């Protein structure tokens, strides 16, 4: 099954998609450390979607969070699923919608 997952990830990359491996447990149990994610550009996203965004205070750092609210004002509220582990999203509040860099389209699990 791992080979099928890697083949799917490779095919996704060859079609221009992005692939990422998860570090940290703020999105458990939906997304666990070591999981491989298939990513797409953030053309459309809304509440419930899992996204990767630029950290608002730490340059070069990307965060994996779930969209809680997406307003017409250009800001989105993000939060981790594991509230006991995900303390950073409560600390920084909303981020600009333009700081969302990718939307998770599939979780291949730990490959």
N, C-alpha and C positions, 0 to 999 in steps of 0.2 A: 504493500500500500504506500510505503514511503516513496518508492520509485514513481508511482502514479502522481503523487503530490509534487515531486520535483519536476516531473515532465509538464505538469500543468503550470507550475511557476515559470518554467523556461518558456513555454509557449506564450504565456501572458507577457513576459518581458520582450519577446521577439515581436509582439504586436504593439509594442510601445508602452505597455503598462509598467508600473513600478511594483517592486516586491520589498517587503521589510520584515525583519525578525524583531519580535517584541522583547523588550527588557523591562522589568518592573511588573508589579502585580496589581496596579491600580484599577485594572479592568476585569479582574477575575470575578466570576468564573467564566464569563463570556469569552474573554481573551486572556490567555495565560502566558507567563514568561516562556520564551522559546518558540511560541507559535509563529508561523510564517503567514503573512497577510498579503493579499493581492490588493493593490491600490489603484484608484482612478483619479483623474483631475476633479477638482471640486466644483464642477459646473452647477450642480444642484445638490443641496443637502438640507436636512431639516431635523426636527426633534426625533430622537431615536437612532439616528445615524451615528456610526463610530467614525471619527475623523482624526487626522494628524494635523496639528497646528503648531505654529511658531510659539514658543514660550514668550509671554509678554515682557518678562524681566531678564531672562537669561539668553543672551545672544548665542545663536547657533544651536540651541536646544530645541528639540521637537517633542511634543507631548501627544499621547494617544488618549482621547477622551470621547465621551458620548455627548451629542448635542442635546441639551435640555430645552433650550429656547432659541429660536432664530427669528429675529424681528426684522421689520422693514427699515430699521434705523441703521443697518450695517454692522450690528453687534450680535454676537452669539454667546449664550451661556453654555459652558462645558463643565462636565463633572465625570469623575471616575465612578465605575460601578461599585468598587469595593471601598466604601466610605472610610473604613478603618485604616486603609492604606493610602488612599488618595486624599491627602490634605492640601496639596498645592492648588487644586482647582477652586477650593473655597477661599484660598488666600488671595488669588488675583482676580476673581470675578469674571466679568465678560471680556471677550477678546474681539477684535475686529474680524468681521467675516472674511476680509482679504488675507488674514493670517492663517486661515484654514488652507493647507497645502495639498491635502489628499483625503479621499473618502475610501474607507475600507469596503471592498466589494465581496471579499471572500476570506475566510479564515481556514487555512489548510491544516491547522494544528501544528504540533511539534514534529518537524521532519528531521 
